[in-house]
Amino acid sequence: MPYRERLNYWAIARLLPAQNWVIIARFHRRSDAEGHCAFLRRSIPDAQFRVVFELAEEA
């Protein structure tokens, strides 16, 4: 995993109809993730979004 990807610990997850979560964006700062999540919630009110902390997996 490149160094740049290891810096992005905050992610926005979206709940899909089959009860599966998918990561749709990653951010370095929590405030950036929360701001983008608020935008997504306003833009797509029927979808469920969550800000999650995602640890990078060591290879």
Z-matrix of the N, CA and C atoms (Angstrom, degrees):
N
C 1 1.438
C 2 1.533 1 108.28
N 3 1.314 2 117.60 1 127.50
C 4 1.464 3 120.25 2 179.79
C 5 1.531 4 111.79 3 -63.50
N 6 1.319 5 115.68 4 154.23
C 7 1.459 6 122.02 5 -177.82
C 8 1.526 7 111.02 6 -56.23
N 9 1.311 8 117.71 7 -41.72
C 10 1.461 9 122.14 8 -178.29
C 11 1.531 10 111.41 9 -58.72
N 12 1.314 11 118.01 10 -40.25
C 13 1.463 12 121.55 11 179.69
C 14 1.523 13 111.66 12 -70.07
N 15 1.328 14 117.77 13 -28.92
C 16 1.462 15 120.50 14 -179.81
C 17 1.523 16 112.16 15 -71.23
N 18 1.325 17 118.04 16 -15.46
C 19 1.454 18 121.30 17 179.79
C 20 1.522 19 112.94 18 -82.98
N 21 1.309 20 118.27 19 -16.29
C 22 1.454 21 122.00 20 -175.15
C 23 1.525 22 110.29 21 -93.12
N 24 1.329 23 115.80 22 91.04
C 25 1.456 24 120.21 23 -176.62
C 26 1.520 25 113.05 24 -94.57
N 27 1.326 26 118.63 25 -24.89
C 28 1.456 27 121.93 26 -178.29
C 29 1.505 28 109.09 27 -93.60
N 30 1.313 29 115.89 28 135.51
C 31 1.461 30 120.25 29 -176.69
C 32 1.528 31 109.63 30 -136.86
N 33 1.328 32 114.27 31 157.30
C 34 1.454 33 120.93 32 172.70
C 35 1.516 34 106.81 33 -108.55
N 36 1.328 35 114.93 34 125.13
C 37 1.458 36 121.24 35 179.29
C 38 1.523 37 108.75 36 -110.31
N 39 1.318 38 115.82 37 143.51
C 40 1.461 39 121.64 38 177.32
C 41 1.518 40 109.05 39 -117.57
N 42 1.326 41 116.11 40 134.80
C 43 1.459 42 121.53 41 177.90
C 44 1.521 43 108.79 42 -83.53
N 45 1.325 44 115.73 43 123.79
C 46 1.458 45 121.74 44 177.96
C 47 1.530 46 109.75 45 -90.97
N 48 1.332 47 117.85 46 163.53
C 49 1.467 48 120.76 47 -177.52
C 50 1.524 49 114.92 48 -56.15
N 51 1.308 50 119.00 49 -31.00
C 52 1.471 51 121.67 50 -178.19
C 53 1.534 52 112.00 51 -85.99
N 54 1.336 53 117.25 52 22.05
C 55 1.461 54 123.58 53 179.96
C 56 1.532 55 112.90 54 62.52
N 57 1.316 56 117.08 55 29.33
C 58 1.461 57 122.91 56 174.95
C 59 1.517 58 109.08 57 -105.83
N 60 1.323 59 116.27 58 141.16
C 61 1.458 60 120.84 59 175.81
C 62 1.516 61 109.21 60 -97.60
N 63 1.335 62 116.49 61 141.63
C 64 1.455 63 121.56 62 175.62
C 65 1.531 64 107.65 63 -129.93
N 66 1.338 65 116.20 64 135.67
C 67 1.457 66 121.55 65 177.36
C 68 1.522 67 107.68 66 -79.64
N 69 1.328 68 116.98 67 125.62
C 70 1.461 69 118.96 68 -177.98
C 71 1.520 70 113.06 69 -110.08
N 72 1.350 71 117.65 70 -17.06
C 73 1.466 72 120.30 71 177.73
C 74 1.519 73 109.21 72 -158.64
N 75 1.334 74 115.80 73 152.25
C 76 1.462 75 121.32 74 178.05
C 77 1.524 76 108.92 75 -128.55
N 78 1.338 77 115.46 76 146.82
C 79 1.455 78 121.00 77 -175.54
C 80 1.519 79 110.54 78 -139.67
N 81 1.320 80 115.62 79 155.03
C 82 1.454 81 121.45 80 176.88
C 83 1.527 82 110.64 81 -81.80
N 84 1.314 83 117.12 82 -36.78
C 85 1.461 84 121.22 83 -177.94
C 86 1.528 85 111.25 84 -109.71
N 87 1.318 86 115.11 85 141.19
C 88 1.462 87 120.25 86 179.26
C 89 1.530 88 110.84 87 -63.55
N 90 1.316 89 117.02 88 -39.67
C 91 1.463 90 119.99 89 -178.94
C 92 1.526 91 111.52 90 -62.53
N 93 1.324 92 117.25 91 -36.06
C 94 1.467 93 120.62 92 176.05
C 95 1.529 94 110.58 93 -64.79
N 96 1.320 95 116.21 94 -42.91
C 97 1.464 96 120.56 95 179.58
C 98 1.520 97 110.97 96 -64.57
N 99 1.338 98 117.06 97 -42.64
C 100 1.461 99 119.97 98 -180.00
C 101 1.521 100 111.73 99 -66.63
N 102 1.325 101 117.35 100 -38.01
C 103 1.458 102 121.01 101 177.57
C 104 1.518 103 111.99 102 -64.49
N 105 1.324 104 116.02 103 -43.66
C 106 1.471 105 119.58 104 178.98
C 107 1.526 106 110.80 105 -69.10
N 108 1.318 107 116.57 106 -35.92
C 109 1.466 108 120.69 107 177.77
C 110 1.529 109 110.00 108 -64.04
N 111 1.326 110 117.72 109 -40.88
C 112 1.466 111 120.99 110 177.60
C 113 1.527 112 110.24 111 -62.39
N 114 1.323 113 116.80 112 -40.39
C 115 1.455 114 120.59 113 176.76
C 116 1.529 115 111.13 114 -62.18
N 117 1.325 116 116.84 115 -44.76
C 118 1.460 117 120.65 116 179.69
C 119 1.531 118 111.29 117 -63.74
N 120 1.322 119 116.85 118 -39.64
C 121 1.473 120 120.08 119 179.19
C 122 1.526 121 111.38 120 -63.96
N 123 1.347 122 117.05 121 -36.32
C 124 1.464 123 120.10 122 176.80
C 125 1.522 124 111.24 123 -72.51
N 126 1.328 125 116.67 124 -37.15
C 127 1.464 126 121.68 125 -177.00
C 128 1.524 127 112.48 126 -74.34
N 129 1.333 128 116.44 127 -38.32
C 130 1.469 129 121.96 128 -177.63
C 131 1.531 130 107.65 129 -127.72
N 132 1.332 131 117.71 130 79.09
C 133 1.474 132 119.55 131 -174.12
C 134 1.525 133 114.96 132 -66.69
N 135 1.324 134 118.98 133 -20.79
C 136 1.461 135 121.06 134 -178.96
C 137 1.525 136 113.47 135 -82.32
N 138 1.317 137 117.95 136 -11.96
C 139 1.467 138 121.55 137 -178.19
C 140 1.535 139 109.77 138 -94.54
N 141 1.325 140 115.41 139 155.39
C 142 1.462 141 121.36 140 176.82
C 143 1.523 142 109.20 141 -106.48
N 144 1.334 143 115.90 142 127.48
C 145 1.455 144 122.64 143 179.01
C 146 1.514 145 109.22 144 -125.20
N 147 1.332 146 116.78 145 147.14
C 148 1.458 147 123.17 146 176.86
C 149 1.529 148 108.89 147 -137.73
N 150 1.330 149 115.39 148 142.82
C 151 1.457 150 121.16 149 171.20
C 152 1.516 151 106.29 150 -90.27
N 153 1.320 152 116.92 151 125.35
C 154 1.468 153 121.52 152 -177.19
C 155 1.524 154 109.69 153 -127.75
N 156 1.327 155 115.31 154 153.99
C 157 1.462 156 122.02 155 174.16
C 158 1.515 157 106.99 156 -95.11
N 159 1.322 158 116.10 157 122.17
C 160 1.459 159 120.71 158 -175.27
C 161 1.524 160 109.45 159 -117.95
N 162 1.311 161 116.07 160 114.81
C 163 1.462 162 120.40 161 177.47
C 164 1.524 163 110.22 162 -76.66
N 165 1.318 164 115.34 163 139.23
C 166 1.465 165 119.97 164 177.22
C 167 1.519 166 108.95 165 -73.84
N 168 1.308 167 116.16 166 135.25
C 169 1.464 168 121.35 167 177.87
C 170 1.519 169 109.35 168 -81.89
N 171 1.299 170 116.36 169 132.32
C 172 1.460 171 121.55 170 176.83
C 173 1.515 172 109.29 171 -78.68
N 174 1.313 173 116.81 172 135.11
C 175 1.466 174 120.55 173 -179.64
C 176 1.506 175 111.26 174 -91.08
